[in-house]
Amino acid sequence: MAAAVTSPVRSEVLSLFRSFLRTSRQFSDYNIREYTRRRAADAFRENRALADAPTAAAAFAEGKKQLEVAKRQAKNTMFHATLLTKMW
Amino acid sequence: MAAAALRPAILRRIRLSPSPSFSQPFAAAAAAAASHPHALARWLSRPMSSHDAHLTREEVVDRVLDVLKSHPKVDLSKVNPDAHFEKDLGLDSLDTVEVVMAIEEEFKLEIPDREADKIDSLPLAIEYVSNHPMAA
């Protein structure tokens, strides 16, 4: 009854990882930037061994959600930074 | 006249400095130039040139090697201009993505995904950067 779930393709996974790295660049705070990179690298490496399709697909979907969170945070950081520069 | 040629070079150095001090551009330029010996050598040898954009192949090779050497998982003894990231340097696909991103940052480039996916070795990385008109 459940729809067939497919694992993400390798290139999709690497592309998602690259998106995390690009997003983390937008953080001007060194600590946040490095944490985002490190966390993404660790999570992707940890999940690499996931063998069955549903678990891998779920991890990939979770990764995409986390990317959206990170992108929103990066936008807020830039917004606040812009506010500060305008105040000065 | 010389100032016009030096200005872009100085401005480039200020961007490179982690904490630019706008009241001391020359101090920042000297500090940043010291950490980028190739840039300093280039800057000194062509003071009158207003076209300062092109990188020599040697400089590209040296800088790409440096990027690889700064990656924590790379075996330094195996780094050479012919090395393949995964076969020779023991990196995995995630490390390769990190390395290509580091190369983007070193040369101030933005490499599209379909091109980045093809770069899996030093020769390819060096080739890509050397052929890129915007590499700095």
Backbone of each chain as ProteinMPNN parsed JSONL, in Angstrom:
{"seq_chain_A": "MAAAVTSPVRSEVLSLFRSFLRTSRQFSDYNIREYTRRRAADAFRENRALADAPTAAAAFAEGKKQLEVAKRQAKNTMFHATLLTKMW", "coords_chain_A": {"N_chain_A": [[0.836, -1.205, 0.0], [2.008, 1.175, 0.704], [3.673, 3.816, -0.992], [6.335, 3.298, -3.323], [9.527, 3.893, -2.068], [12.357, 5.7, -2.923], [15.92, 5.706, -2.613], [17.927, 8.648, -2.307], [19.73, 9.841, -5.157], [23.275, 9.629, -5.711], [24.464, 11.999, -6.772], [22.554, 13.863, -6.076], [22.742, 13.9, -3.32], [25.357, 14.852, -2.903], [25.016, 17.324, -4.035], [23.211, 18.479, -2.276], [24.785, 18.575, 0.004], [26.726, 20.361, -0.901], [25.127, 22.615, -1.104], [24.645, 23.137, 1.593], [27.228, 23.883, 2.396], [27.558, 26.193, 0.865], [25.537, 27.805, 1.882], [26.417, 28.095, 4.517], [28.536, 29.783, 4.176], [27.397, 32.264, 4.122], [27.076, 33.119, 6.672], [28.356, 35.545, 8.764], [29.528, 35.278, 11.176], [32.219, 33.58, 12.442], [32.192, 31.306, 14.123], [29.589, 30.256, 13.913], [29.528, 29.737, 11.219], [31.567, 27.793, 10.901], [30.564, 25.82, 12.565], [28.175, 25.082, 11.264], [29.206, 24.019, 8.875], [30.764, 21.887, 9.861], [28.873, 20.343, 11.221], [27.147, 19.633, 9.125], [28.916, 18.137, 7.507], [29.55, 16.027, 9.276], [27.002, 14.874, 9.686], [26.252, 14.051, 7.087], [28.255, 12.218, 6.584], [27.827, 10.335, 8.552], [25.328, 9.37, 7.8], [25.864, 8.131, 5.47], [26.205, 5.429, 5.456], [23.693, 4.364, 5.513], [21.678, 1.81, 4.589], [19.141, 0.88, 3.657], [16.481, 1.864, 1.488], [14.121, 3.44, 2.429], [15.028, 4.577, 4.908], [17.257, 6.013, 4.076], [16.062, 7.789, 2.303], [14.438, 9.187, 4.077], [16.354, 10.42, 5.691], [17.521, 12.071, 3.809], [15.377, 13.75, 3.165], [15.071, 14.992, 5.613], [17.489, 16.298, 5.72], [17.124, 18.177, 3.68], [15.163, 19.74, 4.83], [16.587, 20.794, 6.995], [18.409, 22.302, 5.614], [16.802, 24.352, 4.639], [16.157, 25.61, 7.021], [18.7, 26.522, 7.792], [19.209, 28.287, 5.702], [17.271, 30.222, 6.149], [18.131, 31.208, 8.601], [20.583, 32.264, 7.843], [19.763, 34.305, 6.2], [18.493, 35.948, 8.084], [20.671, 36.655, 9.675], [22.122, 38.203, 7.871], [20.3, 40.211, 7.457], [20.137, 41.397, 10.003], [22.75, 42.249, 10.209], [22.808, 44.119, 8.193], [21.002, 45.993, 9.203], [22.462, 46.868, 11.437], [24.677, 48.094, 10.209], [23.432, 50.146, 8.898], [22.55, 51.622, 11.034], [24.861, 52.692, 12.069]], "CA_chain_A": [[0.0, 0.0, 0.0], [2.89, 2.345, 0.758], [4.331, 4.144, -2.266], [7.75, 2.897, -3.341], [10.413, 4.994, -1.687], [13.69, 5.481, -3.494], [17.015, 6.448, -1.993], [18.417, 9.737, -3.151], [20.859, 9.541, -6.037], [24.535, 10.154, -5.177], [24.698, 13.39, -7.159], [21.617, 14.701, -5.295], [23.271, 14.018, -1.965], [26.509, 15.753, -2.955], [24.498, 18.652, -4.326], [22.632, 18.989, -1.025], [25.931, 18.896, 0.858], [27.306, 21.6, -1.425], [24.22, 23.713, -0.733], [24.917, 23.46, 2.996], [28.484, 24.613, 2.476], [27.344, 27.528, 0.31], [24.724, 28.579, 2.828], [27.198, 28.429, 5.712], [29.394, 30.924, 3.832], [26.69, 33.53, 4.304], [27.173, 33.552, 8.064], [29.573, 36.314, 8.966], [30.15, 34.824, 12.419], [33.1, 32.452, 12.172], [31.804, 30.115, 14.877], [28.373, 29.681, 13.331], [29.897, 29.237, 9.895], [32.31, 26.545, 11.05], [29.687, 24.81, 13.152], [27.266, 24.611, 10.214], [29.971, 23.149, 7.977], [31.181, 20.686, 10.57], [27.669, 19.561, 11.501], [26.696, 19.071, 7.856], [29.852, 17.086, 7.108], [29.381, 14.88, 10.171], [25.699, 14.232, 9.452], [26.271, 13.362, 5.804], [29.146, 11.068, 6.68], [27.141, 9.368, 9.398], [24.191, 8.78, 7.091], [26.311, 7.519, 4.235], [26.106, 3.98, 5.56], [22.302, 3.907, 5.538], [21.586, 0.864, 3.481], [17.855, 0.672, 3.001], [15.953, 3.042, 0.789], [13.271, 4.353, 3.194], [15.807, 5.341, 5.888], [18.081, 6.967, 3.346], [15.17, 8.825, 1.776], [13.999, 10.008, 5.205], [17.491, 11.251, 6.082], [17.687, 13.079, 2.762], [14.293, 14.723, 3.331], [15.408, 15.75, 6.81], [18.586, 17.179, 5.32], [16.586, 19.311, 2.91], [14.484, 20.627, 5.795], [17.618, 21.495, 7.751], [19.0, 23.31, 4.735], [15.905, 25.517, 4.61], [16.344, 26.297, 8.305], [19.981, 27.228, 7.744], [19.093, 29.414, 4.765], [16.495, 31.294, 6.808], [18.998, 31.802, 9.62], [21.602, 33.064, 7.17], [19.108, 35.534, 5.749], [18.294, 36.792, 9.253], [21.961, 37.206, 10.073], [22.479, 39.278, 6.94], [19.349, 41.288, 7.694], [20.556, 42.094, 11.207], [24.021, 42.917, 9.93], [22.481, 45.314, 7.402], [20.403, 46.954, 10.126], [23.518, 47.451, 12.247], [25.514, 49.003, 9.425], [22.649, 51.362, 8.605], [22.459, 52.428, 12.246], [26.101, 53.455, 12.236]], "C_chain_A": [[0.87, 1.253, 0.0], [3.529, 2.563, -0.602], [5.798, 3.743, -2.181], [8.625, 4.107, -3.022], [11.794, 4.718, -2.253], [14.726, 6.28, -2.732], [17.386, 7.6, -2.903], [19.617, 9.276, -3.979], [22.108, 10.226, -5.475], [24.727, 11.641, -5.506], [23.769, 14.333, -6.407], [22.171, 14.966, -3.916], [24.436, 15.0, -1.938], [26.051, 17.186, -3.212], [23.9, 19.288, -3.07], [23.745, 19.401, -0.065], [26.557, 20.212, 0.414], [26.44, 22.791, -1.052], [24.417, 24.119, 0.72], [26.182, 24.301, 3.105], [28.31, 26.029, 1.942], [26.56, 28.399, 1.282], [25.556, 29.003, 4.03], [28.131, 29.609, 5.439], [28.729, 32.25, 4.135], [26.728, 34.021, 5.738], [28.466, 34.319, 8.25], [30.278, 35.891, 10.251], [30.928, 33.537, 12.158], [32.621, 31.187, 12.854], [30.579, 29.438, 14.284], [28.694, 29.045, 11.99], [30.566, 27.877, 10.017], [31.437, 25.438, 11.627], [28.771, 24.218, 12.087], [27.98, 23.649, 9.277], [30.273, 21.808, 8.634], [29.989, 19.76, 10.782], [27.158, 18.886, 10.238], [27.608, 17.921, 7.45], [29.67, 15.832, 7.969], [28.094, 14.127, 9.876], [25.705, 13.449, 8.143], [27.132, 12.108, 5.876], [28.485, 9.949, 7.473], [26.059, 8.635, 8.616], [24.592, 8.036, 5.828], [26.072, 6.02, 4.249], [24.675, 3.46, 5.531], [22.017, 3.048, 4.315], [20.208, 0.84, 2.831], [17.225, 1.984, 2.557], [15.099, 3.965, 1.657], [14.053, 5.198, 4.2], [16.636, 6.403, 5.196], [17.229, 8.11, 2.829], [14.72, 9.76, 2.885], [15.117, 10.95, 5.643], [17.684, 12.382, 5.084], [16.628, 14.172, 2.9], [14.564, 15.609, 4.542], [16.515, 16.758, 6.495], [18.069, 18.397, 4.567], [15.866, 20.289, 3.833], [15.506, 21.461, 6.548], [18.28, 22.58, 6.914], [18.132, 24.561, 4.707], [16.014, 26.323, 5.893], [17.608, 27.138, 8.264], [19.902, 28.442, 6.825], [18.346, 30.568, 5.399], [17.355, 31.995, 7.836], [20.036, 32.702, 8.986], [21.003, 34.383, 6.715], [18.911, 36.494, 6.917], [19.58, 37.441, 9.696], [22.331, 38.375, 9.183], [21.581, 40.484, 7.177], [19.782, 42.105, 8.908], [21.838, 42.861, 10.972], [23.76, 44.197, 9.143], [21.895, 46.399, 8.285], [21.488, 47.682, 10.91], [24.328, 48.446, 11.449], [24.736, 50.289, 9.118], [22.565, 52.256, 9.831], [23.714, 53.279, 12.423], [26.2, 54.512, 11.164]], "O_chain_A": [[0.525, 2.261, -0.617], [3.886, 1.605, -1.286], [6.423, 3.831, -1.125], [8.488, 5.179, -3.612], [12.337, 3.626, -2.082], [14.457, 7.386, -2.263], [17.187, 7.539, -4.116], [20.407, 8.435, -3.548], [22.012, 11.277, -4.841], [25.1, 12.436, -4.643], [24.139, 15.472, -6.124], [22.095, 16.079, -3.397], [24.506, 15.871, -1.071], [26.621, 18.137, -2.678], [24.062, 20.485, -2.831], [23.663, 20.438, 0.593], [26.879, 21.069, 1.237], [26.957, 23.858, -0.721], [24.364, 25.305, 1.049], [26.21, 25.306, 3.815], [28.861, 26.972, 2.51], [26.875, 29.573, 1.48], [25.428, 30.128, 4.513], [28.479, 30.351, 6.358], [29.406, 33.249, 4.377], [26.45, 35.189, 6.007], [29.545, 33.817, 7.937], [31.478, 36.113, 10.406], [30.366, 32.537, 11.712], [32.634, 30.112, 12.254], [30.526, 28.214, 14.163], [28.205, 27.963, 11.664], [30.191, 26.926, 9.331], [31.547, 24.275, 11.239], [28.605, 23.0, 12.012], [27.443, 22.599, 8.922], [30.067, 20.746, 8.048], [30.077, 18.554, 10.555], [26.782, 17.714, 10.262], [27.128, 16.846, 7.089], [29.64, 14.714, 7.453], [28.084, 12.897, 9.819], [25.223, 12.317, 8.09], [26.791, 11.071, 5.308], [28.572, 8.775, 7.113], [25.895, 7.423, 8.755], [23.763, 7.387, 5.19], [25.78, 5.409, 3.221], [24.458, 2.248, 5.524], [22.104, 3.5, 3.173], [20.1, 0.786, 1.606], [17.413, 3.04, 3.161], [15.32, 5.176, 1.637], [13.788, 6.392, 4.344], [16.716, 7.543, 5.652], [17.629, 9.271, 2.908], [14.624, 10.971, 2.685], [14.876, 12.122, 5.931], [17.975, 13.515, 5.467], [16.926, 15.36, 2.772], [14.323, 16.815, 4.509], [16.481, 17.905, 6.94], [18.527, 19.517, 4.794], [15.943, 21.504, 3.651], [15.334, 22.667, 6.724], [18.661, 23.634, 7.424], [18.637, 25.683, 4.744], [15.97, 27.553, 5.874], [17.603, 28.308, 8.645], [20.459, 29.497, 7.129], [18.71, 31.731, 5.23], [17.328, 33.22, 7.947], [20.344, 33.773, 9.51], [21.629, 35.438, 6.821], [19.126, 37.698, 6.781], [19.604, 38.619, 10.052], [22.794, 39.41, 9.662], [22.028, 41.629, 7.109], [19.799, 43.335, 8.866], [22.008, 43.978, 11.462], [24.394, 45.226, 9.38], [22.233, 47.575, 8.149], [21.472, 48.906, 11.046], [24.642, 49.529, 11.944], [25.309, 51.378, 9.083], [22.513, 53.481, 9.715], [23.647, 54.426, 12.866], [27.173, 55.265, 11.127]]}, "seq_chain_B": "MAAAALRPAILRRIRLSPSPSFSQPFAAAAAAAASHPHALARWLSRPMSSHDAHLTREEVVDRVLDVLKSHPKVDLSKVNPDAHFEKDLGLDSLDTVEVVMAIEEEFKLEIPDREADKIDSLPLAIEYVSNHPMAA", "coords_chain_B": {"N_chain_B": [[50.379, 58.151, -11.677], [51.431, 55.619, -11.185], [50.053, 55.164, -8.896], [47.444, 54.71, -9.745], [47.634, 52.195, -10.852], [48.391, 50.763, -8.652], [46.262, 50.967, -6.995], [43.984, 49.107, -7.469], [45.339, 46.794, -6.755], [45.961, 47.261, -4.093], [43.415, 47.507, -3.028], [42.485, 44.938, -3.433], [44.083, 43.611, -1.616], [43.172, 44.61, 0.789], [40.619, 43.52, 0.901], [41.336, 40.912, 1.306], [42.32, 40.903, 3.867], [41.585, 39.785, 7.155], [40.498, 41.461, 9.196], [39.76, 44.272, 8.209], [41.267, 47.433, 8.436], [40.177, 50.488, 8.033], [41.418, 52.896, 8.263], [44.044, 52.434, 7.967], [45.183, 51.564, 5.357], [47.583, 50.79, 4.128], [49.013, 49.371, 6.017], [47.352, 47.176, 6.291], [47.496, 46.241, 3.701], [50.186, 45.499, 3.536], [50.299, 43.49, 5.472], [48.459, 41.601, 4.495], [49.592, 41.078, 2.038], [51.934, 39.872, 2.786], [51.071, 37.411, 3.626], [50.354, 36.298, 1.28], [52.43, 35.373, -0.723], [52.782, 35.042, -3.491], [51.081, 36.899, -4.639], [52.228, 39.23, -3.71], [54.748, 39.174, -4.938], [54.009, 39.345, -7.595], [52.794, 41.831, -7.591], [54.904, 43.567, -6.978], [56.597, 43.147, -9.118], [55.334, 44.144, -11.349], [54.745, 47.037, -11.339], [53.86, 49.123, -12.938], [51.875, 48.18, -14.452], [48.559, 48.218, -15.57], [46.902, 46.235, -16.136], [46.335, 43.784, -14.262], [45.373, 41.285, -13.993], [45.785, 38.574, -14.828], [46.583, 35.236, -13.874], [49.563, 33.355, -13.446], [50.354, 30.054, -14.614], [51.995, 28.663, -12.883], [51.541, 29.936, -10.465], [48.872, 29.299, -10.068], [49.054, 26.508, -9.796], [50.662, 26.318, -7.449], [48.999, 27.565, -5.557], [46.693, 25.982, -5.635], [47.748, 23.563, -4.744], [48.393, 24.366, -2.137], [45.83, 24.76, -1.095], [44.879, 22.128, -1.054], [46.699, 21.038, 0.77], [45.926, 22.282, 3.079], [43.66, 20.975, 3.825], [42.276, 19.002, 6.356], [42.17, 16.157, 6.123], [43.94, 15.36, 4.232], [46.768, 13.551, 3.064], [49.824, 14.836, 3.418], [52.238, 14.109, 2.218], [51.516, 12.973, -0.133], [50.639, 14.87, -1.824], [50.64, 16.245, -4.96], [50.942, 17.795, -8.237], [49.65, 15.99, -9.926], [47.895, 14.465, -8.58], [45.039, 12.435, -7.766], [42.008, 13.112, -6.143], [40.461, 11.165, -4.701], [41.623, 8.683, -5.337], [44.418, 8.992, -4.93], [44.835, 10.742, -2.743], [43.298, 9.857, -0.709], [40.767, 10.877, -0.076], [37.188, 11.209, 0.462], [33.993, 11.368, -1.286], [32.579, 13.465, -0.115], [34.614, 14.973, 1.049], [35.843, 15.789, -1.29], [33.952, 17.552, -2.324], [34.175, 19.522, -0.358], [36.833, 20.336, -0.802], [36.726, 21.391, -3.405], [35.057, 23.537, -2.92], [36.738, 25.002, -1.248], [38.674, 25.688, -3.085], [37.185, 27.356, -4.719], [36.86, 29.474, -2.92], [39.506, 30.294, -2.545], [40.223, 31.299, -5.05], [38.287, 33.107, -5.541], [35.961, 32.339, -6.981], [32.872, 31.172, -8.45], [31.781, 28.106, -8.852], [29.731, 26.359, -11.03], [27.439, 23.675, -10.254], [27.404, 21.496, -12.151], [29.883, 21.675, -13.32], [31.551, 21.56, -11.12], [31.119, 18.978, -10.243], [32.655, 17.508, -11.965], [35.254, 17.937, -11.259], [37.661, 16.133, -9.95], [40.262, 15.75, -9.369], [43.675, 16.929, -9.004], [44.943, 17.819, -11.481], [42.612, 18.436, -13.009], [41.433, 20.411, -11.427], [43.388, 22.406, -11.481], [43.444, 22.937, -14.206], [40.835, 23.914, -14.605], [40.803, 26.29, -13.037], [42.905, 27.717, -14.219], [41.864, 28.2, -16.732], [39.8, 29.858, -16.204], [38.407, 33.025, -16.624], [37.893, 34.766, -14.551], [39.381, 34.167, -12.357], [41.123, 34.996, -9.434]], "CA_chain_B": [[50.186, 57.061, -12.654], [51.673, 54.354, -10.493], [48.998, 54.999, -7.884], [46.25, 54.132, -10.388], [47.86, 50.755, -11.017], [48.494, 50.136, -7.339], [44.988, 51.021, -6.254], [43.25, 47.828, -7.436], [46.121, 45.805, -6.018], [45.799, 47.544, -2.663], [42.036, 47.188, -2.65], [42.388, 43.491, -3.356], [44.717, 43.162, -0.375], [42.303, 44.959, 1.912], [39.545, 42.521, 0.956], [41.879, 39.661, 1.812], [42.639, 40.992, 5.277], [40.417, 39.362, 7.942], [39.867, 42.554, 9.912], [40.283, 45.461, 7.513], [41.283, 48.675, 9.183], [40.068, 51.421, 6.915], [42.271, 54.064, 8.419], [45.431, 52.042, 7.726], [45.161, 50.647, 4.22], [48.894, 50.266, 3.768], [49.363, 48.331, 6.987], [46.563, 45.996, 5.927], [48.037, 45.736, 2.438], [51.455, 44.83, 3.815], [50.026, 42.26, 6.224], [47.81, 40.628, 3.609], [50.543, 40.719, 0.988], [52.916, 38.958, 3.366], [50.508, 36.069, 3.719], [50.134, 35.805, -0.074], [53.717, 35.718, -1.353], [52.691, 35.129, -4.95], [50.448, 38.175, -4.978], [53.197, 40.291, -3.439], [55.782, 39.125, -5.974], [53.393, 39.841, -8.811], [52.519, 43.247, -7.403], [56.162, 44.297, -7.033], [57.298, 43.017, -10.394], [54.664, 44.855, -12.43], [54.117, 48.2, -10.709], [53.276, 50.058, -13.879], [50.844, 47.526, -15.262], [47.184, 48.412, -15.101], [46.197, 44.967, -16.353], [47.002, 42.943, -13.276], [44.394, 40.243, -13.683], [46.033, 37.186, -15.204], [47.42, 34.407, -13.014], [50.425, 32.411, -14.157], [50.033, 28.668, -14.31], [52.767, 28.27, -11.712], [50.861, 30.458, -9.286], [47.652, 28.503, -9.894], [49.462, 25.198, -9.262], [51.089, 26.483, -6.053], [47.877, 27.884, -4.678], [45.799, 24.817, -5.535], [48.436, 22.619, -3.841], [48.23, 24.864, -0.772], [44.457, 24.49, -0.655], [44.818, 20.705, -0.708], [47.493, 20.776, 1.971], [45.23, 22.771, 4.279], [42.524, 20.125, 4.199], [42.743, 18.142, 7.455], [42.269, 14.722, 5.864], [44.869, 15.053, 3.146], [48.116, 13.085, 3.389], [50.662, 15.858, 2.806], [53.325, 13.55, 1.409], [51.027, 12.496, -1.424], [50.129, 15.979, -2.627], [51.433, 16.685, -6.111], [50.005, 18.326, -9.244], [48.952, 14.956, -10.696], [47.144, 13.592, -7.677], [43.588, 12.301, -7.828], [41.551, 13.336, -4.767], [40.041, 9.96, -3.998], [42.523, 7.539, -5.531], [45.762, 9.21, -4.395], [44.899, 11.487, -1.493], [42.486, 9.208, 0.315], [39.579, 11.629, 0.298], [35.938, 10.639, -0.044], [33.27, 12.307, -2.155], [32.224, 14.669, 0.656], [35.839, 15.759, 1.137], [36.071, 16.388, -2.596], [33.078, 18.731, -2.391], [34.792, 20.548, 0.502], [38.044, 20.823, -1.453], [36.35, 22.249, -4.536], [34.561, 24.788, -2.321], [37.91, 25.745, -0.77], [39.301, 26.249, -4.278], [36.332, 28.501, -5.081], [37.155, 30.58, -2.011], [40.873, 30.753, -2.782], [40.33, 32.051, -6.295], [37.109, 33.975, -5.661], [35.132, 31.873, -8.081], [31.672, 30.42, -8.133], [31.792, 27.03, -9.846], [28.407, 25.725, -11.088], [27.433, 22.267, -9.821], [27.728, 20.505, -13.185], [31.335, 21.737, -13.52], [32.195, 21.133, -9.882], [31.03, 17.517, -10.159], [33.683, 16.871, -12.803], [36.594, 18.165, -10.72], [37.943, 15.11, -8.944], [41.708, 15.549, -9.278], [44.429, 18.179, -9.09], [45.063, 18.336, -12.858], [41.351, 19.052, -13.437], [41.229, 21.647, -10.673], [44.34, 23.398, -12.005], [42.97, 23.284, -15.544], [39.624, 24.747, -14.497], [41.15, 27.623, -12.534], [43.738, 28.4, -15.216], [41.057, 28.63, -17.868], [38.704, 30.727, -15.803], [38.828, 34.421, -16.786], [37.67, 35.577, -13.349], [40.19, 33.692, -11.232], [41.94, 36.072, -8.864]], "C_chain_B": [[50.341, 55.722, -11.961], [50.554, 54.094, -9.479], [47.76, 54.348, -8.489], [46.395, 52.619, -10.542], [47.886, 50.054, -9.674], [47.148, 50.036, -6.644], [44.203, 49.706, -6.278], [44.001, 46.752, -6.66], [45.953, 46.009, -4.522], [44.389, 47.165, -2.215], [41.836, 45.689, -2.532], [42.981, 42.989, -2.043], [43.821, 43.47, 0.808], [41.168, 43.963, 2.021], [40.056, 41.243, 1.581], [42.101, 39.71, 3.31], [41.415, 40.639, 6.118], [39.752, 40.486, 8.705], [40.358, 43.877, 9.323], [40.19, 46.711, 8.374], [41.31, 49.805, 8.168], [40.933, 52.658, 7.051], [43.729, 53.733, 8.146], [45.511, 51.089, 6.545], [46.515, 50.043, 3.921], [49.36, 49.187, 4.734], [48.632, 47.036, 6.642], [47.112, 45.369, 4.661], [49.316, 44.953, 2.692], [51.211, 43.489, 4.512], [49.43, 41.193, 5.312], [48.774, 40.166, 2.539], [51.571, 39.723, 1.52], [52.379, 37.538, 3.43], [50.197, 35.493, 2.338], [51.36, 36.152, -0.901], [53.636, 35.844, -2.87], [52.138, 36.478, -5.37], [51.444, 39.311, -4.792], [54.257, 40.332, -4.537], [55.247, 39.71, -7.273], [53.223, 41.34, -8.755], [53.812, 44.055, -7.566], [56.782, 44.271, -8.421], [56.608, 43.786, -11.507], [53.975, 46.108, -11.905], [53.415, 49.118, -11.683], [52.115, 49.453, -14.659], [49.453, 47.808, -14.706], [46.366, 47.144, -15.325], [46.848, 43.903, -15.492], [46.246, 41.641, -13.059], [44.902, 38.818, -13.857], [46.969, 36.446, -14.256], [48.307, 33.525, -13.869], [50.039, 31.004, -13.731], [50.752, 28.201, -13.041], [52.077, 28.706, -10.431], [49.59, 29.652, -9.0], [48.007, 27.159, -9.255], [49.817, 25.323, -7.781], [49.91, 26.71, -5.127], [46.906, 26.722, -4.545], [46.432, 23.768, -4.609], [48.27, 23.052, -2.388], [46.833, 24.588, -0.231], [44.333, 23.028, -0.231], [45.535, 20.423, 0.601], [46.794, 21.264, 3.223], [44.037, 21.922, 4.671], [42.988, 19.105, 5.223], [42.932, 16.668, 7.102], [43.299, 14.345, 4.808], [46.221, 14.596, 3.68], [49.089, 14.002, 2.654], [51.728, 15.277, 1.878], [52.844, 13.148, 0.02], [50.584, 13.633, -2.342], [51.111, 16.334, -3.736], [50.458, 17.068, -7.213], [49.254, 17.263, -10.049], [47.981, 14.135, -9.862], [45.641, 13.619, -7.925], [43.08, 12.344, -6.391], [41.25, 12.031, -4.044], [41.039, 8.824, -4.134], [43.879, 7.754, -4.871], [45.782, 9.83, -3.001], [43.99, 10.924, -0.403], [41.271, 9.993, 0.772], [38.333, 10.89, -0.164], [35.166, 11.733, -0.788], [32.879, 13.584, -1.418], [33.442, 15.579, 0.796], [36.105, 16.477, -0.177], [35.213, 17.637, -2.763], [33.681, 19.864, -1.57], [36.008, 21.171, -0.173], [37.705, 21.767, -2.596], [35.785, 23.577, -4.031], [35.719, 25.651, -1.848], [38.641, 26.386, -1.947], [38.5, 27.451, -4.768], [36.707, 29.709, -4.246], [38.544, 31.152, -2.256], [40.952, 31.668, -3.998], [39.13, 32.955, -6.564], [36.237, 33.607, -6.855], [33.844, 31.278, -7.553], [31.565, 29.348, -9.216], [30.418, 26.371, -9.863], [28.507, 24.222, -10.805], [27.887, 21.292, -10.906], [29.222, 20.517, -13.508], [32.054, 21.199, -12.298], [32.197, 19.607, -9.759], [32.136, 16.837, -10.947], [35.077, 16.99, -12.196], [36.872, 17.159, -9.613], [39.442, 14.856, -8.797], [42.401, 16.902, -9.377], [44.592, 18.691, -10.518], [43.775, 19.029, -13.306], [41.099, 20.367, -12.718], [42.112, 22.76, -11.232], [43.889, 23.884, -13.374], [41.795, 24.247, -15.464], [39.982, 26.173, -14.08], [41.944, 28.398, -13.57], [42.906, 28.933, -16.372], [39.984, 29.634, -17.498], [39.138, 32.183, -15.875], [38.735, 35.234, -15.506], [38.549, 35.171, -12.176], [41.115, 34.797, -10.739], [42.868, 35.539, -7.783]], "O_chain_B": [[49.521, 54.817, -12.114], [50.165, 52.95, -9.243], [47.099, 53.536, -7.841], [45.435, 51.864, -10.389], [47.465, 48.903, -9.553], [46.917, 49.15, -5.82], [43.791, 49.227, -5.221], [43.396, 45.909, -5.997], [45.819, 45.044, -3.77], [44.202, 46.573, -1.152], [41.116, 45.216, -1.653], [42.454, 42.06, -1.43], [43.724, 42.668, 1.736], [40.786, 43.591, 3.13], [39.326, 40.558, 2.298], [42.076, 38.671, 3.969], [40.32, 41.129, 5.843], [38.53, 40.47, 8.854], [41.255, 44.517, 9.871], [39.148, 46.999, 8.963], [42.329, 50.053, 7.523], [41.157, 53.381, 6.081], [44.569, 54.631, 8.096], [45.87, 49.924, 6.715], [46.591, 48.889, 3.497], [50.01, 48.219, 4.34], [49.206, 45.948, 6.693], [47.194, 44.147, 4.539], [49.511, 43.874, 2.133], [51.838, 42.483, 4.181], [49.838, 40.032, 5.347], [48.777, 38.992, 2.168], [52.023, 38.838, 0.793], [53.135, 36.575, 3.303], [49.816, 34.328, 2.229], [51.343, 37.102, -1.684], [54.34, 36.659, -3.466], [52.628, 37.117, -6.301], [51.505, 40.236, -5.601], [54.621, 41.408, -5.011], [55.933, 40.466, -7.961], [53.473, 42.043, -9.734], [53.815, 45.101, -8.214], [57.41, 45.238, -8.852], [57.236, 44.061, -12.528], [52.755, 46.233, -12.011], [52.475, 49.82, -11.308], [51.454, 50.142, -15.436], [49.208, 47.651, -13.509], [45.275, 46.995, -14.776], [47.776, 43.214, -15.915], [46.453, 40.964, -12.052], [44.493, 37.931, -13.107], [48.02, 36.965, -13.88], [47.871, 33.003, -14.895], [49.483, 30.784, -12.655], [50.2, 27.45, -12.237], [52.027, 27.968, -9.448], [49.272, 29.36, -7.847], [47.36, 26.721, -8.304], [49.343, 24.544, -6.955], [49.83, 26.123, -4.048], [46.354, 26.495, -3.469], [45.741, 23.158, -3.793], [48.037, 22.222, -1.51], [46.666, 24.23, 0.934], [43.76, 22.722, 0.815], [45.045, 19.666, 1.439], [47.027, 20.737, 4.311], [43.458, 22.125, 5.738], [43.981, 18.413, 4.999], [43.763, 15.993, 7.709], [43.509, 13.166, 4.522], [46.755, 15.175, 4.626], [49.181, 13.964, 1.427], [52.077, 15.889, 0.868], [53.647, 12.998, -0.9], [50.201, 13.402, -3.489], [52.265, 16.678, -3.478], [49.28, 16.716, -7.147], [48.319, 17.593, -10.779], [47.325, 13.225, -10.369], [45.054, 14.653, -8.243], [43.645, 11.692, -5.514], [41.712, 11.806, -2.925], [41.282, 8.085, -3.18], [44.444, 6.816, -4.31], [46.633, 9.494, -2.177], [43.928, 11.466, 0.7], [40.792, 9.799, 1.889], [38.395, 10.052, -1.064], [35.626, 12.868, -0.904], [32.847, 14.662, -2.013], [33.331, 16.799, 0.68], [36.539, 17.629, -0.186], [35.677, 18.655, -3.277], [33.704, 21.015, -2.005], [36.197, 22.387, -0.125], [38.324, 22.821, -2.74], [36.009, 24.621, -4.644], [35.705, 26.871, -2.015], [39.167, 27.493, -1.828], [39.078, 28.453, -5.187], [36.856, 30.817, -4.76], [38.736, 32.365, -2.181], [41.653, 32.679, -3.985], [38.973, 33.495, -7.659], [35.833, 34.468, -7.636], [33.733, 30.927, -6.379], [31.287, 29.662, -10.373], [29.968, 25.871, -8.832], [29.526, 23.589, -11.082], [28.658, 20.371, -10.633], [29.775, 19.498, -13.922], [33.041, 20.474, -12.414], [33.145, 19.018, -9.242], [32.518, 15.71, -10.633], [35.983, 16.242, -12.564], [36.39, 17.301, -8.49], [39.852, 13.872, -8.181], [41.796, 17.895, -9.781], [44.401, 19.883, -10.759], [43.832, 20.096, -13.918], [40.612, 21.327, -13.317], [41.667, 23.89, -11.433], [43.941, 25.077, -13.672], [41.758, 25.262, -16.16], [39.525, 27.141, -14.689], [41.702, 29.586, -13.785], [43.205, 29.991, -16.926], [39.33, 30.201, -18.374], [40.135, 32.554, -15.254], [39.399, 36.261, -15.368], [38.465, 35.775, -11.106], [41.8, 35.449, -11.527], [43.631, 36.303, -7.192]]}, "name": "protein", "num_of_chains": 2, "seq": "MAAAVTSPVRSEVLSLFRSFLRTSRQFSDYNIREYTRRRAADAFRENRALADAPTAAAAFAEGKKQLEVAKRQAKNTMFHATLLTKMWMAAAALRPAILRRIRLSPSPSFSQPFAAAAAAAASHPHALARWLSRPMSSHDAHLTREEVVDRVLDVLKSHPKVDLSKVNPDAHFEKDLGLDSLDTVEVVMAIEEEFKLEIPDREADKIDSLPLAIEYVSNHPMAA"}
